[in-house]
Every structure is written in C-alpha cells, then in structure tokens.
Amino acid sequence: TTLLANSHGKPWTADGVNSVWSKQRRRLEAEGKISKGLTLKGLRHTHATLLREMGEDDRTIADALGQKSQSMGRHYSRDADITKKMDVVTKKFNKHEAQKIAKFVKPKNKGVKP
C-alpha cells in the first residue's frame, strides 16, 4: 500500500521522505511550532502516547500507527501518563468493595427486631 506518493504518483523513497521532513522540520522549528530535533519516530511515540492517555487500547493504538501487532502499540505508548485513568479505576474499585462491605454489614431484606 502506498501511503505517500511523489508528484509522479510513485511511492516516496525513505530518502525522499527524510528530505521533505527535514525541510518541514526546519520551517516549523523556525516558526516555534515544534521543539528542535523532533523526529518522525518521535511523532509516532507522541501520537501513541496521546492515544494511551485518552484511554485507547493497544489494538487501537497499533491500528492508528499501522502496526500489525498490539505489542507495538504498547511499545510506542509505554511512556503515557495513565494516572487519570488509574484514578477512575481506583474509584470504581473502591465503590465496588464498599458495596460488598455494606452488604455484609447490613444484609438485604433482613429486619432487626427490637
């Protein structure tokens, strides 16, 4: 599958992609839109990390990156900050456990006689 084609409709070579990227990168750096030294691989990591932080799963991340294996989704998103996600998980877990304790302490449908 051709993802990038040149003006002649032919697939770009790796050298062609790198040449165009270098020019674009220098322009974006000069405009202050990106940090100096950003790489295409760095963009892959950033994209995967943002997807992980949004709560996407490994399969979705791998698909977005065009990877066949979920392990590549995990690899590229390994530095994601998932503290917000874990806060939600912890709250759900605590609520679940509190409900179990409440059932044990005060069973349903059992009255207390004076």
N, C-alpha and C positions, 0 to 999 in steps of 0.2 A: 504494500500500500504506500502510495506517495503522499507524504504529509506536506512537504514543501517543494514547489516547483519553480524553476527559473523562468525567465521571460520566453524561453523556447519550449516550455512545457515539459522539460526534462527534470528528473529529481535532482535536488541540490546535492553536491558532494559535501562531506564533512568540512573540507577546506572552505567551500563556498559559504556554508552556514557560519563557520567561525569568522570569516572575513566580514560578513554583513553584521554579525553580532558585535564584533569589535567596534565597528563604526557607530552602531546604535548605542553601545555601552558608553563610549566616549562622549557622545552627544548628551545622553541622559545624565552622566556624571557632571558634565559642564553646566547643565541646567539645574543641578542639585536635586534631581528626581530619584536618583539611586546612589547608594554608597559606592565608593571607589572599590574596584576589584570584584564586583558581582559577576558570578559565572552562571552559565546555563544550568550546570549541576546544582548550584546554589538556589536557583529559581525552582528547580524540582523539589528540593528539600523544603523550601519556603511554602510552596503550594501544598505539599503533602502535610506539612506541619499545621498549616491553617485548616485544612480539611479535618485533621485529627482533633484539633481544638474545637471545631464546630460539632464534633461528635460523630463524624463519619467512621464507618468500619473499614477494616483492612482491604476487603474486596473492592469497596467503592473507591478507596484511595488508589489501589493498584489499577483499577479501570481508568481513573482520571489521568493517571500517568502513562497509560498504555502498556502496563506490565501484565504479564500472564499470571504471575504468582502473587498471592497475598503477602508472602514474606517480603516482597519488595515494597509493598505498601507500608508494612511495619518498619522496614529499614529506613525509608525516606522520611517517615514521620516520627522517628524514635525520640526526637528532642521536644516534642509537643508538650506544652504545659496543660496537663489534664486535671488541675486542681479543682476547677469549676465543676467538671464532670464528676469528680470523686466527691465533692460536697453534696451533689444531688444524690449520688449512690448512698452515701453515709446517712443522709436524712431519710431516704426510703427504708434503709436497713433498720435504723433506729425506730422508725414508726412501726415497722413490721414486728420488731422484737417487743416494743411497748404493748402492742395489741395482744401478743401471745401472753405476756405477763399479766395484763389486765384480765384475760380470760381465766387464767389460773387463779388469780386472787379472788375474782368475783365471777364464778361460773354463770353462764346464761341460764335463764328460766329456773333458777333456784331461789326461792324466797328465804328470808331469815325470820324465824318465829320469835316473837318477843318473850 
